[in-house]
């Protein structure tokens, strides 16, 4: 149940971020920047929560999201490039959450324009299908 709700949250924020990219963002406007940052933060947090829940369901005892990515990679649920991308997402989310004063606007622009958030959503969906195929259900 939780995994399905997290998938919905991720998908909803992919749509929001795609819409922001289509409309264009006034990067000089603090409110617009914060709107994009918030959407990226919620998206990233939902991805992180999904990964942590998956680790829990698999019996992987991890203390951090980065350790969870490593555990999922060791169990064959993530390939090297996917794991690297998720590590970048986790680090980006940590910066957004804890260091608002040091946000690199150019980096945020690259994230939105590169649409890497879509890649994270695809990886999570693929993990979801793998769990389903293995009969691992979220109670």
FENHU-V191251 format. One record per residue. SS is DSSP state (hx for helix, st for strand, lp for the rest). PSI is psi in degrees with one decimal (none if undefined). D_CENTER is the distance of its C-alpha to the mean C-alpha in Angstrom with 1 decimal. Layout:
[[SS	PSI	D_CENTER] [SS	PSI	D_CENTER]]
This chain:
[[lp	-49.7	18.4] [hx	-42.2	15.5] [hx	-40.7	13.3] [hx	-41.3	14.7] [hx	-39.5	14.0] [hx	-38.9	10.3] [hx	-41.4	10.4] [hx	-43.1	12.5] [hx	-43.8	10.4] [hx	-48.0	7.5] [hx	-41.8	10.6] [hx	-38.2	12.3] [hx	-26.5	10.0] [hx	-44.3	9.9] [hx	-44.8	13.6] [hx	-44.8	13.9] [hx	-38.1	12.4] [hx	-41.6	14.6] [hx	-42.2	17.5] [hx	-42.0	17.2] [hx	-40.1	17.3] [hx	-45.6	20.3] [hx	-31.4	22.1] [lp	147.7	21.6] [lp	133.4	20.8] [lp	94.5	23.7] [lp	-16.5	22.1] [lp	-10.9	25.2] [lp	115.8	24.7] [hx	-39.9	23.0] [hx	-42.6	22.2] [hx	-43.5	20.5] [hx	-46.1	18.5] [hx	-32.2	17.5] [hx	-44.9	16.6] [hx	-44.4	14.1] [hx	-41.7	12.8] [hx	-44.2	12.6] [hx	-41.3	10.7] [hx	-39.7	8.1] [hx	-45.9	8.2] [hx	-42.8	8.2] [hx	-50.3	5.3] [hx	-40.8	3.3] [hx	-38.5	6.1] [hx	-39.7	6.2] [hx	-46.7	3.7] [hx	-45.6	5.8] [hx	-38.8	8.7] [hx	-47.0	8.6] [hx	-44.9	9.0] [hx	-40.4	11.5] [hx	-39.7	13.3] [hx	-44.8	13.6] [hx	-42.8	15.1] [hx	-46.2	17.4] [hx	-30.8	18.6] [lp	-1.9	19.4] [lp	16.8	21.3] [lp	117.6	19.4] [lp	105.0	20.3] [lp	150.7	17.7] [lp	-20.1	17.7] [lp	159.7	14.5] [hx	-37.2	10.9] [hx	-39.3	12.2] [hx	-33.7	15.1] [hx	-44.2	13.1] [hx	-44.0	11.6] [hx	-43.5	15.3] [hx	-41.2	16.6] [hx	-36.2	14.7] [hx	-42.9	15.9] [hx	-29.7	19.3] [lp	2.0	19.5] [lp	10.7	18.8] [lp	-16.7	15.6] [lp	140.6	13.9] [lp	167.1	15.8] [hx	-48.9	16.2] [hx	-37.3	14.5] [hx	-44.0	11.4] [hx	-41.9	11.5] [hx	-43.2	12.2] [hx	-42.1	9.3] [hx	-34.7	6.9] [hx	-41.0	9.5] [hx	-41.1	9.4] [hx	-44.6	5.9] [hx	-45.1	7.2] [hx	-40.5	10.5] [hx	-45.2	9.7] [hx	-39.7	8.4] [hx	-39.9	11.6] [hx	-46.9	13.6] [hx	-41.8	12.8] [hx	-39.4	13.4] [hx	-12.5	16.5] [lp	52.9	18.0] [hx	-36.7	18.3] [hx	-15.4	21.7] [hx	28.1	20.6] [lp	130.0	17.9] [lp	104.1	18.6] [hx	-37.1	18.8] [hx	-37.3	19.3] [hx	-41.7	16.0] [hx	-42.5	14.3] [hx	-45.8	16.5] [hx	-39.7	15.6] [hx	-46.9	11.8] [hx	-46.7	13.0] [hx	-35.0	15.9] [hx	-15.3	14.3] [lp	37.0	11.7] [hx	-23.4	9.2] [hx	-28.9	6.5] [hx	-39.2	8.9] [hx	-42.8	8.9] [hx	-41.6	5.4] [hx	-40.2	6.8] [hx	-40.4	10.0] [hx	-44.2	9.3] [hx	-41.8	8.3] [hx	-40.1	11.4] [hx	-42.4	13.4] [hx	-41.4	12.9] [hx	-43.8	14.0] [hx	-39.4	17.0] [hx	-41.7	17.9] [hx	-43.9	18.0] [hx	-44.5	20.1] [hx	-32.8	22.3] [lp	-2.2	22.9] [lp	20.5	23.8] [lp	113.5	21.3] [lp	149.1	20.9] [lp	111.6	19.1] [lp	none	22.2]]
